């Protein structure tokens, strides 16, 4: 299982957001360049359609592939009472022939994206990952060097942490607590719930940039 929240931040404030994250996480950022392909099953694979995502990490010396399937989210009163989305996720490393394999199984390419940015991986009661990325669409099939932003001037921020059916409440609380420190620059909420940009983000970003590391260390 996975706990996740998302939000958006204006590109002009990303540098200040990175400074804030550096101070909060206490680790160095990792560069992010992910080619993401969304595949959907054909009619020969059952009545209920399925969707998988193939992720290719282009920052590695040898591109590394991952198969990712996101299942349904937790429902009910327990899910409504927490501020993060809890969903099932299955991931597996794969070889460079994985796209050919899924094509042979009858899957079709629905769309592909290139996410470029950075990530922080750290421990705060649980392992938390924060990614900040520009989401881009490709002008030609698989052309990762020819892309345009899906939302110019806006970048996606995602906070995730692994969880189980026994500890998801504690993981959700850890994420919520951490996200409070990011509130001056962006709103974070369950995926699918648009909260927009923070009206006062410019002032908060200016304060972070002018004070440097002193305000967050």
Backbone as CSV, one residue per row, in Angstrom:
resi,resn,N_x,N_y,N_z,CA_x,CA_y,CA_z,C_x,C_y,C_z
1,UNK,0.837,-1.192,0.000,0.000,0.000,0.000,0.875,1.246,0.000
2,UNK,0.247,2.357,-0.335,0.971,3.624,-0.426,0.061,4.753,0.049
3,UNK,0.643,5.676,0.806,-0.052,6.901,1.194,0.481,8.033,0.323
4,UNK,-0.405,8.870,-0.189,0.041,9.902,-1.123,-0.806,11.166,-1.015
5,UNK,-0.141,12.305,-1.185,-0.807,13.596,-1.369,-0.103,14.319,-2.514
6,UNK,-0.824,15.220,-3.167,-0.274,15.956,-4.301,-0.639,17.429,-4.203
7,UNK,0.127,18.230,-4.922,-0.164,19.647,-5.011,0.600,20.241,-6.179
8,UNK,0.374,21.517,-6.437,1.081,22.200,-7.520,1.753,23.457,-6.975
9,UNK,2.852,23.821,-7.620,3.580,25.022,-7.230,4.032,25.731,-8.498
10,UNK,4.022,27.041,-8.462,4.485,27.801,-9.624,5.994,27.616,-9.781
11,UNK,6.426,27.473,-11.027,7.837,27.214,-11.307,8.747,28.274,-10.697
12,UNK,8.291,29.509,-10.641,9.118,30.587,-10.099,9.415,30.416,-8.602
13,UNK,8.635,29.562,-7.930,8.850,29.337,-6.497,9.532,28.003,-6.195
14,UNK,9.891,27.245,-7.222,10.474,25.918,-7.013,11.816,26.001,-6.294
15,UNK,12.634,27.000,-6.614,13.940,27.122,-5.960,13.784,27.323,-4.454
16,UNK,12.845,28.167,-4.057,12.597,28.383,-2.630,12.063,27.105,-1.986
17,UNK,11.222,26.393,-2.712,10.683,25.129,-2.206,11.807,24.112,-2.006
18,UNK,12.758,24.090,-2.913,13.899,23.174,-2.773,14.734,23.516,-1.540
19,UNK,14.944,24.806,-1.295,15.691,25.233,-0.106,14.974,24.767,1.166
20,UNK,13.652,24.930,1.176,12.868,24.502,2.327,12.973,22.990,2.528
21,UNK,12.853,22.232,1.451,12.943,20.780,1.537,14.332,20.329,1.988
22,UNK,15.371,20.998,1.496,16.730,20.634,1.874,16.913,20.753,3.386
23,UNK,16.388,21.821,3.938,16.506,22.022,5.378,15.668,21.047,6.186
24,UNK,14.481,20.735,5.695,13.591,19.836,6.422,14.031,18.379,6.350
25,UNK,14.518,17.981,5.171,14.840,16.566,4.955,16.243,16.201,5.425
26,UNK,17.173,17.152,5.343,18.540,16.885,5.781,19.309,15.950,4.880
27,UNK,18.856,15.797,3.624,19.567,14.959,2.652,19.691,15.744,1.350
28,UNK,20.588,15.284,0.493,20.742,15.938,-0.797,19.639,15.478,-1.752
29,UNK,19.281,16.337,-2.649,18.258,15.999,-3.625,18.817,15.020,-4.659
30,UNK,17.921,14.309,-5.302,18.275,13.410,-6.394,17.612,13.930,-7.673
31,UNK,18.366,13.955,-8.744,17.804,14.418,-10.010,16.780,13.413,-10.525
32,UNK,15.750,13.954,-11.170,14.641,13.127,-11.617,14.413,13.348,-13.112
33,UNK,14.406,12.277,-13.858,14.081,12.318,-15.292,13.463,10.968,-15.649
34,UNK,12.138,10.934,-15.611,11.407,9.680,-15.767,10.540,9.710,-17.020
35,UNK,10.755,8.736,-17.880,9.894,8.531,-19.046,8.795,7.564,-18.623
36,UNK,7.571,8.037,-18.627,6.441,7.248,-18.145,5.496,6.922,-19.297
37,UNK,5.205,5.622,-19.483,4.277,5.181,-20.520,3.094,4.486,-19.874
38,UNK,1.901,4.919,-20.228,0.676,4.321,-19.700,0.121,3.368,-20.751
39,UNK,-0.027,2.094,-20.366,-0.545,1.077,-21.270,-1.896,0.588,-20.767
40,UNK,-2.820,0.349,-21.706,-4.126,-0.171,-21.332,-4.387,-1.474,-22.079
41,UNK,-5.076,-2.383,-21.414,-5.306,-3.706,-21.985,-6.318,-3.648,-23.110
42,UNK,-6.181,-4.598,-24.051,-7.115,-4.715,-25.153,-8.292,-5.606,-24.788
43,UNK,-9.274,-5.728,-25.674,-10.483,-6.521,-25.384,-10.214,-8.012,-25.214
44,UNK,-9.058,-8.477,-25.692,-8.748,-9.905,-25.577,-8.199,-10.278,-24.199
45,UNK,-8.057,-9.286,-23.303,-7.475,-9.548,-21.985,-8.500,-9.490,-20.859
46,UNK,-9.776,-9.675,-21.212,-10.794,-9.697,-20.170,-11.803,-8.576,-20.324
47,UNK,-12.902,-8.722,-19.619,-13.986,-7.730,-19.703,-13.573,-6.421,-19.042
48,UNK,-12.923,-6.524,-17.892,-12.501,-5.330,-17.150,-11.117,-4.898,-17.650
49,UNK,-11.025,-3.669,-18.111,-9.749,-3.178,-18.631,-8.768,-2.944,-17.485
50,UNK,-7.513,-3.106,-17.782,-6.477,-2.869,-16.780,-5.471,-1.874,-17.335
51,UNK,-4.725,-1.277,-16.422,-3.768,-0.234,-16.807,-2.468,-0.452,-16.048
52,UNK,-1.373,-0.378,-16.762,-0.066,-0.447,-16.130,0.771,0.723,-16.624
53,UNK,1.733,1.114,-15.819,2.644,2.187,-16.201,4.064,1.648,-16.229
54,UNK,4.753,1.924,-17.308,6.151,1.567,-17.436,6.974,2.824,-17.202
55,UNK,7.873,2.768,-16.230,8.688,3.918,-15.869,10.133,3.620,-16.233
56,UNK,10.742,4.509,-17.000,12.142,4.353,-17.372,12.934,5.492,-16.757
57,UNK,13.847,5.165,-15.849,14.674,6.151,-15.168,15.843,6.527,-16.071
58,UNK,15.756,7.699,-16.679,16.771,8.138,-17.646,17.990,8.752,-16.979
59,UNK,17.953,8.896,-15.651,19.105,9.448,-14.941,20.179,8.391,-14.676
60,UNK,19.831,7.148,-14.842,20.794,6.073,-14.626,21.722,5.937,-15.832
61,UNK,22.942,5.475,-15.582,23.890,5.268,-16.679,23.299,4.308,-17.704
62,UNK,22.632,3.270,-17.209,21.886,2.340,-18.051,20.426,2.483,-17.667
63,UNK,19.561,3.018,-18.567,18.157,3.251,-18.209,17.530,2.066,-17.487
64,UNK,16.913,2.329,-16.334,16.310,1.291,-15.503,14.792,1.332,-15.633
65,UNK,14.175,0.170,-15.840,12.739,0.069,-16.070,12.014,-0.482,-14.851
66,UNK,10.820,0.071,-14.608,9.949,-0.398,-13.536,8.529,-0.523,-14.067
67,UNK,7.859,-1.628,-13.719,6.441,-1.799,-14.021,5.663,-1.401,-12.779
68,UNK,4.691,-0.536,-12.938,3.923,-0.033,-11.786,2.422,-0.142,-12.078
69,UNK,1.725,-0.758,-11.155,0.273,-0.862,-11.253,-0.348,-0.259,-10.000
70,UNK,-1.183,0.747,-10.185,-1.850,1.414,-9.072,-3.270,0.877,-8.972
71,UNK,-3.582,0.268,-7.833,-4.902,-0.305,-7.633,-5.875,0.695,-7.035
72,UNK,-6.951,0.168,-6.506,-7.984,1.023,-5.948,-7.584,1.650,-4.621
73,UNK,-8.236,2.739,-4.293,-7.964,3.435,-3.037,-8.870,2.912,-1.935
74,UNK,-8.415,3.080,-0.704,-9.197,2.654,0.450,-10.456,3.501,0.569
75,UNK,-11.566,2.864,0.890,-12.843,3.567,1.015,-13.446,3.338,2.400
76,UNK,-14.431,4.144,2.704,-15.111,3.980,3.979,-14.822,5.116,4.934
77,UNK,-15.381,5.007,6.125,-15.252,6.073,7.119,-13.800,6.315,7.491
78,UNK,-13.020,5.238,7.601,-11.609,5.405,7.956,-10.853,6.212,6.934
79,UNK,-11.140,5.974,5.659,-10.458,6.696,4.593,-10.871,8.167,4.567
80,UNK,-12.132,8.435,4.844,-12.636,9.814,4.813,-12.046,10.670,5.932
81,UNK,-11.616,10.033,7.014,-11.160,10.781,8.179,-9.679,11.144,8.122
82,UNK,-8.941,10.640,7.144,-7.524,10.987,7.032,-7.303,11.857,5.803
83,UNK,-6.271,12.667,5.860,-6.050,13.684,4.818,-5.204,13.193,3.658
84,UNK,-4.834,11.910,3.646,-4.044,11.364,2.551,-4.833,10.260,1.866
85,UNK,-4.457,9.970,0.624,-5.063,8.866,-0.102,-4.259,7.598,0.173
86,UNK,-4.944,6.527,0.521,-4.299,5.236,0.753,-4.721,4.311,-0.387
87,UNK,-3.755,3.794,-1.126,-4.080,2.955,-2.276,-3.106,1.786,-2.377
88,UNK,-3.515,0.764,-3.110,-2.642,-0.385,-3.317,-1.738,-0.114,-4.518
89,UNK,-0.493,-0.541,-4.428,0.481,-0.341,-5.487,1.337,-1.600,-5.604
90,UNK,1.561,-2.020,-6.835,2.462,-3.141,-7.100,3.539,-2.657,-8.056
91,UNK,4.803,-2.844,-7.681,5.927,-2.422,-8.521,6.895,-3.584,-8.708
92,UNK,7.514,-3.607,-9.869,8.515,-4.638,-10.131,9.543,-4.101,-11.111
93,UNK,10.808,-4.405,-10.863,11.852,-4.048,-11.808,11.702,-4.900,-13.065
94,UNK,12.123,-4.360,-14.199,11.955,-5.087,-15.454,13.142,-4.823,-16.376
95,UNK,13.244,-5.631,-17.401,14.314,-5.463,-18.384,13.888,-4.461,-19.447
96,UNK,14.803,-4.116,-20.321,14.525,-3.135,-21.366,13.548,-3.666,-22.413
97,UNK,13.249,-4.966,-22.368,12.308,-5.561,-23.315,10.869,-5.550,-22.810
98,UNK,10.623,-4.886,-21.691,9.312,-4.957,-21.055,8.208,-4.363,-21.935
99,UNK,8.495,-3.295,-22.677,7.463,-2.701,-23.535,7.051,-3.689,-24.624
100,UNK,8.024,-4.355,-25.208,7.736,-5.359,-26.228,6.875,-6.487,-25.652
101,UNK,7.158,-6.868,-24.411,6.389,-7.920,-23.759,4.924,-7.529,-23.621
102,UNK,4.657,-6.325,-23.126,3.268,-5.900,-22.927,2.538,-5.724,-24.251
103,UNK,3.241,-5.282,-25.284,2.621,-5.224,-26.607,2.211,-6.623,-27.062
104,UNK,3.073,-7.603,-26.819,2.778,-8.982,-27.199,1.585,-9.538,-26.425
105,UNK,1.391,-9.053,-25.193,0.264,-9.501,-24.372,-1.054,-8.856,-24.793
106,UNK,-0.975,-7.838,-25.636,-2.187,-7.197,-26.110,-2.451,-5.818,-25.553
107,UNK,-1.503,-5.275,-24.796,-1.657,-3.912,-24.278,-1.349,-2.893,-25.361
108,UNK,-1.979,-1.731,-25.262,-1.776,-0.643,-26.218,-1.304,0.605,-25.477
109,UNK,-0.452,1.372,-26.124,0.021,2.624,-25.523,-1.101,3.650,-25.521
110,UNK,-1.439,4.157,-24.335,-2.493,5.170,-24.212,-1.889,6.566,-24.285
111,UNK,-0.844,6.814,-23.489,-0.140,8.095,-23.543,1.211,7.952,-22.864
112,UNK,2.077,8.901,-23.079,3.385,8.887,-22.433,3.763,10.294,-22.004
113,UNK,4.551,10.367,-20.930,4.953,11.635,-20.336,6.434,11.594,-19.986
114,UNK,7.013,12.761,-19.842,8.371,12.886,-19.316,8.310,13.793,-18.103
115,UNK,8.739,13.266,-16.946,8.757,14.049,-15.717,10.196,14.415,-15.389
116,UNK,10.450,15.712,-15.282,11.807,16.208,-15.048,11.801,17.083,-13.798
117,UNK,12.697,16.802,-12.871,12.760,17.597,-11.651,13.734,17.006,-10.661
118,UNK,13.294,16.893,-9.398,14.162,16.347,-8.363,13.320,15.668,-7.290
119,UNK,14.002,14.883,-6.455,13.311,14.155,-5.389,14.163,14.150,-4.127
120,UNK,13.475,14.080,-2.992,14.134,13.902,-1.688,13.597,12.627,-1.066
121,UNK,14.495,11.752,-0.623,14.118,10.528,0.076,14.702,10.587,1.489
122,UNK,13.863,10.450,2.501,14.346,10.621,3.869,13.454,9.856,4.842
123,UNK,13.907,9.774,6.080,13.161,9.104,7.140,12.571,10.134,8.097
124,UNK,11.285,10.011,8.362,10.637,10.836,9.385,9.538,9.981,10.027
125,UNK,9.985,9.034,10.841,9.046,8.060,11.371,8.799,6.935,10.384
126,UNK,8.795,7.275,9.112,8.665,6.315,8.025,9.440,6.857,6.831
127,UNK,9.664,6.041,5.830,10.360,6.503,4.637,9.419,7.352,3.787
128,UNK,9.791,8.603,3.564,8.961,9.543,2.799,9.733,9.998,1.566
129,UNK,9.037,10.087,0.456,9.620,10.600,-0.783,8.845,11.820,-1.238
130,UNK,9.566,12.900,-1.528,8.957,14.113,-2.076,9.530,14.325,-3.469
131,UNK,8.673,14.413,-4.465,9.118,14.689,-5.824,8.528,16.010,-6.297
132,UNK,9.340,16.759,-7.016,8.918,18.019,-7.621,9.288,17.922,-9.090
133,UNK,8.309,17.982,-9.972,8.617,17.739,-11.377,7.732,18.529,-12.331
134,UNK,8.336,18.848,-13.464,7.599,19.399,-14.588,7.096,18.224,-15.418
135,UNK,5.813,18.206,-15.718,5.223,17.113,-16.493,5.117,17.550,-17.945
136,UNK,5.732,16.779,-18.834,5.812,17.157,-20.241,5.244,16.073,-21.145
137,UNK,4.621,16.492,-22.221,4.152,15.540,-23.230,5.103,15.564,-24.421
138,UNK,5.151,14.453,-25.132,6.085,14.311,-26.243,5.431,14.657,-27.562
139,UNK,6.191,15.328,-28.416,5.678,15.732,-29.718,5.709,14.576,-30.710
140,UNK,6.579,13.597,-30.462,6.668,12.409,-31.300,6.769,11.187,-30.394
141,UNK,6.440,10.025,-30.924,6.458,8.795,-30.158,7.839,8.529,-29.559
142,UNK,7.886,8.400,-28.228,9.101,8.081,-27.471,10.202,9.147,-27.604
143,UNK,9.880,10.328,-28.112,10.896,11.373,-28.342,11.090,12.184,-27.061
144,UNK,11.913,11.674,-26.152,12.106,12.337,-24.862,12.872,13.656,-24.983
145,UNK,13.477,13.904,-26.126,14.192,15.171,-26.332,13.315,16.230,-26.998
146,UNK,12.088,15.871,-27.327,11.163,16.805,-27.956,9.871,16.824,-27.152
147,UNK,9.840,17.673,-26.138,8.691,17.715,-25.242,8.240,19.146,-24.989
148,UNK,7.008,19.288,-24.556,6.470,20.583,-24.143,5.731,20.377,-22.822
149,UNK,5.757,21.372,-21.924,5.080,21.220,-20.632,3.571,21.047,-20.789
150,UNK,3.003,20.163,-19.999,1.549,19.993,-19.989,0.893,21.206,-19.344
151,UNK,1.503,21.718,-18.285,0.990,22.912,-17.595,2.144,23.908,-17.447
152,UNK,2.376,24.746,-18.447,3.491,25.703,-18.383,3.431,26.573,-17.130
153,UNK,4.579,26.725,-16.483,4.655,27.577,-15.297,4.217,26.912,-14.013
154,UNK,3.797,25.649,-14.084,3.316,24.924,-12.912,4.060,23.592,-12.811
155,UNK,4.467,23.215,-11.597,5.103,21.923,-11.398,4.323,21.108,-10.363
156,UNK,4.414,19.795,-10.520,3.688,18.874,-9.648,4.556,18.498,-8.454
157,UNK,3.978,18.526,-7.266,4.648,18.083,-6.039,3.872,16.891,-5.495
158,UNK,4.594,15.817,-5.203,3.950,14.611,-4.687,4.717,14.106,-3.478
159,UNK,3.992,13.772,-2.427,4.584,13.208,-1.211,4.008,11.818,-1.022
160,UNK,4.880,10.800,-0.982,4.420,9.427,-0.857,5.199,8.698,0.229
161,UNK,4.600,7.624,0.730,5.263,6.763,1.714,4.630,5.382,1.649
162,UNK,5.443,4.321,1.738,4.884,2.964,1.743,4.138,2.697,3.043
163,UNK,3.118,1.852,2.961,2.317,1.546,4.153,1.769,0.128,4.045
164,UNK,1.216,-0.350,5.154,0.544,-1.643,5.185,-0.843,-1.438,5.781
165,UNK,-1.641,-2.489,5.760,-2.981,-2.395,6.333,-2.940,-2.201,7.844
166,UNK,-1.782,-2.506,8.460,-1.651,-2.353,9.905,-1.159,-0.967,10.318
167,UNK,-0.340,-0.315,9.478,0.280,0.944,9.920,-0.083,2.158,9.084
168,UNK,-1.058,2.048,8.179,-1.346,3.175,7.290,-1.754,4.441,8.055
169,UNK,-2.399,4.288,9.207,-2.824,5.459,9.980,-1.613,6.229,10.499
170,UNK,-0.591,5.496,10.983,0.628,6.149,11.461,1.382,6.811,10.313
171,UNK,1.431,6.137,9.157,2.116,6.707,7.989,1.389,7.959,7.512
172,UNK,0.072,7.907,7.479,-0.716,9.071,7.071,-0.476,10.246,8.008
173,UNK,-0.377,9.965,9.316,-0.122,11.030,10.290,1.257,11.639,10.078
174,UNK,2.255,10.808,9.746,3.612,11.305,9.503,3.649,12.213,8.282
175,UNK,2.940,11.834,7.228,2.883,12.664,6.023,2.182,13.985,6.313
176,UNK,1.053,13.907,6.990,0.299,15.125,7.305,1.119,16.088,8.143
177,UNK,1.857,15.546,9.123,2.698,16.382,9.978,3.794,17.066,9.159
178,UNK,4.417,16.305,8.257,5.472,16.876,7.426,4.919,17.951,6.490
179,UNK,3.756,17.718,5.931,3.181,18.649,4.966,2.839,20.000,5.577
180,UNK,2.652,20.037,6.882,2.363,21.310,7.537,3.514,22.296,7.350
181,UNK,4.750,21.782,7.277,5.910,22.648,7.096,5.980,23.227,5.681
182,UNK,5.283,22.597,4.740,5.309,23.057,3.351,4.168,24.021,3.038
183,UNK,3.259,24.179,3.986,2.053,24.970,3.766,2.302,26.403,3.290
184,UNK,3.397,27.076,3.708,3.580,28.446,3.200,3.716,28.546,1.687
185,UNK,4.127,27.440,1.039,4.380,27.498,-0.405,3.355,26.751,-1.243
186,UNK,2.699,25.739,-0.686,1.731,25.004,-1.501,0.735,24.246,-0.647
187,UNK,-0.419,23.952,-1.276,-1.436,23.107,-0.665,-1.203,21.675,-1.131
188,UNK,-1.318,20.717,-0.225,-1.210,19.307,-0.577,-2.491,18.594,-0.149
189,UNK,-3.031,17.775,-1.041,-4.287,17.096,-0.747,-4.318,15.759,-1.474
190,UNK,-5.398,15.024,-1.309,-5.543,13.747,-1.978,-5.563,13.956,-3.491
191,UNK,-4.944,13.063,-4.259,-4.985,13.178,-5.719,-6.419,13.274,-6.225
192,UNK,-6.620,14.140,-7.201,-7.955,14.337,-7.747,-8.699,15.493,-7.123
193,UNK,-8.178,16.023,-6.018,-8.792,17.185,-5.368,-7.904,18.402,-5.644
194,UNK,-8.368,19.285,-6.509,-7.566,20.439,-6.898,-7.699,21.554,-5.867
195,UNK,-6.565,21.988,-5.327,-6.584,23.068,-4.335,-5.910,24.337,-4.859
196,UNK,-5.285,24.245,-6.051,-4.669,25.418,-6.653,-3.399,25.858,-5.946
197,UNK,-2.895,27.028,-6.364,-1.661,27.552,-5.791,-1.979,28.416,-4.577
198,UNK,-0.981,28.580,-3.709,-1.142,29.391,-2.502,-1.005,30.868,-2.873
199,UNK,-2.000,31.702,-2.565,-1.947,33.117,-2.937,-0.759,33.860,-2.341
200,UNK,-0.309,33.432,-1.146,0.781,34.136,-0.461,2.134,33.462,-0.674
201,UNK,2.210,32.547,-1.655,3.447,31.802,-1.880,4.606,32.718,-2.261
202,UNK,4.327,33.775,-3.005,5.394,34.678,-3.450,6.106,35.316,-2.256
203,UNK,5.334,35.738,-1.253,5.924,36.360,-0.071,6.735,35.344,0.730
204,UNK,6.204,34.124,0.864,6.920,33.080,1.596,8.206,32.707,0.877
205,UNK,8.152,32.617,-0.453,9.335,32.279,-1.237,10.392,33.369,-1.130
206,UNK,9.952,34.618,-1.178,10.890,35.733,-1.068,11.591,35.725,0.283
207,UNK,10.852,35.376,1.332,11.443,35.320,2.670,12.487,34.212,2.757
208,UNK,12.186,33.059,2.194,13.128,31.946,2.206,14.389,32.284,1.426
209,UNK,14.213,32.928,0.276,15.355,33.240,-0.575,16.238,34.307,0.055
210,UNK,15.624,35.263,0.740,16.400,36.352,1.328,17.137,35.910,2.602
211,UNK,16.474,35.045,3.388,17.068,34.579,4.635,18.027,33.407,4.434
212,UNK,17.931,32.757,3.251,18.803,31.614,2.983,18.454,30.453,3.878
213,UNK,19.501,29.751,4.358,19.301,28.554,5.158,18.935,28.878,6.612
214,UNK,19.162,30.094,7.027,19.047,30.387,8.446,17.670,30.161,9.015
215,UNK,16.609,30.373,8.193,15.261,30.266,8.715,14.778,28.829,8.840
216,UNK,15.495,27.866,8.240,14.967,26.518,8.239,15.903,25.514,8.881
217,UNK,17.100,25.907,9.274,18.025,24.968,9.902,18.046,25.178,11.410
